[in-house]
Amino acid sequence: MNTRVLLVFALVAAILASWLYKEQGSLDNPIAIASSNIEYEATDINALQTNALGEVAYLLKADKLIHYTDINTDELENIRLNWRSDQQQNIQLRAKLANINHETGDIQMTQDVILVTQHPTPTVANSNVAHIPLNLTATVLNGNLQHKTLYSEQPVIVTQGDNRFEANSFRTDLQTGEYEFDQVAVTFQPPSRQDTALF
């Protein structure tokens, strides 16, 4: 084989090696792999929480759960929470997003938050008492699952039957059934007036 041909092959190989090295970059740059604070994820959540006496404290359903190990907090999507208060009141909470801290029991719900409270079906002894559900909607609702308290520092809308009002903030103790609303605004629409002859 001719020396010139070998020299041309060597030159082409050197150019090709130089181009590949340039395209691939330096191998001295380390690859950075960051650790994740997500411990586990799950879907289609059905959970039951009991108290110290073994009684059901609440039932929880959610579409998705992500547990963050560094802050011991669960992030839940499309949460549905059912409580039974000490006053035998049925309490339902729904929200698109919620964060629950395992150590403290603190919960924060955001996006389309709805709270519905209703007394159980009336008995014969109190059959004359109306048990109309109370519906509360909010953008953010905070609370504590262990102490059964809820509050919002943002405006809420409350409806119960035909009654409706807005409040700038609210607090409730679900164990006692006490609600407190601040700066309430009520819209009242009286029935239409009809003029009739007196005689």
C-alpha positions as CSV (number, residue, x, y, z in Angstrom):
1,M,0.0,0.0,0.0
2,N,1.2,3.5,-0.8
3,T,2.5,5.7,1.9
4,R,0.4,8.6,0.7
5,V,-2.8,6.6,1.0
6,L,-1.8,5.6,4.6
7,L,-1.1,9.3,5.4
8,V,-4.5,10.4,4.0
9,F,-6.3,7.7,6.1
10,A,-4.4,8.8,9.3
11,L,-5.2,12.4,8.6
12,V,-9.0,11.6,8.1
13,A,-8.9,9.5,11.3
14,A,-7.4,12.4,13.2
15,I,-9.9,14.9,11.9
16,L,-12.8,12.5,12.7
17,A,-11.5,11.9,16.3
18,S,-11.1,15.7,16.8
19,W,-14.7,16.3,15.6
20,L,-16.1,13.5,17.8
21,Y,-14.2,14.9,20.9
22,K,-15.5,18.4,20.2
23,E,-19.1,17.2,19.7
24,Q,-19.1,15.0,22.8
25,G,-17.6,17.6,25.1
26,S,-15.1,17.1,27.9
27,L,-15.5,14.1,30.1
28,D,-14.1,16.0,33.0
29,N,-17.5,17.6,33.8
30,P,-19.1,15.6,36.6
31,I,-22.8,14.5,36.3
32,A,-24.8,16.1,39.2
33,I,-27.5,13.8,40.6
34,A,-29.7,15.6,43.2
35,S,-31.4,13.5,45.9
36,S,-35.2,13.7,46.0
37,N,-37.2,14.6,49.2
38,I,-40.1,12.4,47.9
39,E,-40.3,9.2,49.9
40,Y,-43.2,7.6,48.1
41,E,-46.2,8.2,45.9
42,A,-49.6,6.4,45.7
43,T,-52.9,6.7,43.9
44,D,-56.5,5.9,44.7
45,I,-56.1,6.5,48.5
46,N,-58.6,5.1,51.0
47,A,-57.5,5.8,54.5
48,L,-59.0,5.4,58.0
49,Q,-57.7,7.2,61.0
50,T,-58.6,6.2,64.6
51,N,-58.1,8.0,67.9
52,A,-56.4,6.7,71.0
53,L,-59.5,4.7,72.0
54,G,-59.6,3.0,68.6
55,E,-62.7,4.9,67.5
56,V,-62.8,6.2,63.9
57,A,-61.6,9.8,63.8
58,Y,-62.0,10.4,60.1
59,L,-62.2,8.7,56.7
60,L,-60.0,10.1,53.9
61,K,-60.1,9.5,50.1
62,A,-57.8,11.1,47.5
63,D,-56.8,10.5,43.9
64,K,-53.1,10.8,44.5
65,L,-50.7,11.1,47.5
66,I,-47.1,12.3,47.6
67,H,-45.2,11.9,50.9
68,Y,-42.3,14.4,51.5
69,T,-39.9,12.8,53.9
70,D,-37.9,15.9,55.0
71,I,-41.1,17.7,56.3
72,N,-43.1,14.6,57.0
73,T,-46.0,15.9,55.0
74,D,-48.5,14.4,52.5
75,E,-49.7,16.3,49.5
76,L,-53.0,15.0,48.3
77,E,-55.0,15.7,45.1
78,N,-58.8,15.7,45.0
79,I,-59.2,15.0,48.8
80,R,-62.5,13.9,50.3
81,L,-62.5,13.9,54.1
82,N,-65.4,12.6,56.3
83,W,-65.5,13.5,60.1
84,R,-67.9,12.7,62.8
85,S,-67.9,15.4,65.5
86,D,-68.5,14.8,69.2
87,Q,-71.9,16.3,68.7
88,Q,-72.7,13.5,66.2
89,Q,-72.4,16.0,63.3
90,N,-71.4,14.7,59.9
91,I,-68.7,16.8,58.4
92,Q,-67.4,16.5,54.8
93,L,-64.5,18.4,53.4
94,R,-63.5,18.5,49.7
95,A,-60.6,20.2,47.9
96,K,-58.5,19.9,44.8
97,L,-55.3,20.1,46.8
98,A,-54.4,19.5,50.5
99,N,-51.2,19.2,52.6
100,I,-51.3,17.2,55.9
101,N,-48.5,17.2,58.4
102,H,-48.1,13.8,60.2
103,E,-46.6,15.1,63.4
104,T,-48.9,18.1,64.1
105,G,-52.1,17.1,62.3
106,D,-52.2,20.5,60.5
107,I,-54.0,20.5,57.2
108,Q,-54.2,23.2,54.5
109,M,-56.7,22.8,51.7
110,T,-56.7,25.0,48.6
111,Q,-58.6,25.2,45.3
112,D,-62.4,24.7,45.3
113,V,-62.6,24.0,49.0
114,I,-66.1,22.9,50.2
115,L,-67.2,22.2,53.8
116,V,-70.6,20.6,54.4
117,T,-71.9,19.9,57.9
118,Q,-75.1,18.1,58.7
119,H,-76.7,16.7,61.8
120,P,-77.7,13.1,61.7
121,T,-81.3,12.1,60.7
122,P,-83.7,13.5,63.4
123,T,-85.1,11.1,65.9
124,V,-88.6,10.9,67.2
125,A,-87.7,13.1,70.2
126,N,-86.4,15.9,68.1
127,S,-88.4,15.4,64.8
128,N,-89.6,19.0,64.8
129,V,-86.0,20.3,64.4
130,A,-84.9,21.1,60.9
131,H,-81.5,19.6,59.9
132,I,-80.5,21.7,56.9
133,P,-76.9,21.2,55.8
134,L,-74.5,24.1,56.1
135,N,-72.3,24.6,53.0
136,L,-69.2,26.7,53.2
137,T,-67.0,27.4,50.1
138,A,-63.5,28.9,50.4
139,T,-60.3,29.3,48.4
140,V,-58.0,28.3,51.3
141,L,-59.0,26.5,54.5
142,N,-56.6,25.6,57.3
143,G,-57.1,23.4,60.3
144,N,-56.0,20.6,62.6
145,L,-57.2,17.0,62.3
146,Q,-56.3,16.1,65.9
147,H,-58.1,19.1,67.5
148,K,-60.9,19.2,64.9
149,T,-60.5,22.9,64.2
150,L,-60.8,24.8,60.9
151,Y,-60.2,28.5,60.0
152,S,-59.8,30.8,57.1
153,E,-58.4,34.3,57.0
154,Q,-59.8,34.7,53.5
155,P,-63.4,35.4,52.4
156,V,-65.9,32.5,52.6
157,I,-69.4,32.0,51.3
158,V,-72.0,30.2,53.5
159,T,-75.3,28.8,52.4
160,Q,-77.9,27.0,54.4
161,G,-81.2,26.4,52.7
162,D,-82.4,29.7,51.2
163,N,-80.0,31.7,53.5
164,R,-76.7,32.9,52.1
165,F,-74.0,35.3,53.5
166,E,-70.3,36.1,53.0
167,A,-67.7,36.6,55.7
168,N,-64.1,37.9,55.5
169,S,-62.9,35.1,57.8
170,F,-64.1,32.3,60.0
171,R,-63.1,29.9,62.7
172,T,-64.8,26.7,63.9
173,D,-64.4,24.1,66.6
174,L,-66.0,21.0,65.0
175,Q,-65.9,19.1,68.4
176,T,-68.3,21.6,69.9
177,G,-70.1,22.8,66.7
178,E,-69.3,26.5,67.4
179,Y,-68.8,28.7,64.3
180,E,-67.4,32.3,64.4
181,F,-67.6,34.6,61.3
182,D,-66.1,38.1,60.9
183,Q,-67.4,41.0,58.9
184,V,-70.5,39.3,57.6
185,A,-72.3,40.6,54.5
186,V,-75.9,39.5,53.9
187,T,-77.9,40.0,50.8
188,F,-81.6,40.3,51.6
189,Q,-84.3,40.2,48.8
190,P,-87.8,40.8,50.2
191,P,-90.8,39.4,48.3
192,S,-92.1,41.6,45.5
193,R,-94.5,44.3,46.6
194,Q,-98.1,44.2,45.4
195,D,-100.4,47.1,45.8
196,T,-104.0,46.1,46.8
197,A,-107.0,48.2,47.5
198,L,-107.8,48.7,51.2
199,F,-111.6,48.9,50.6
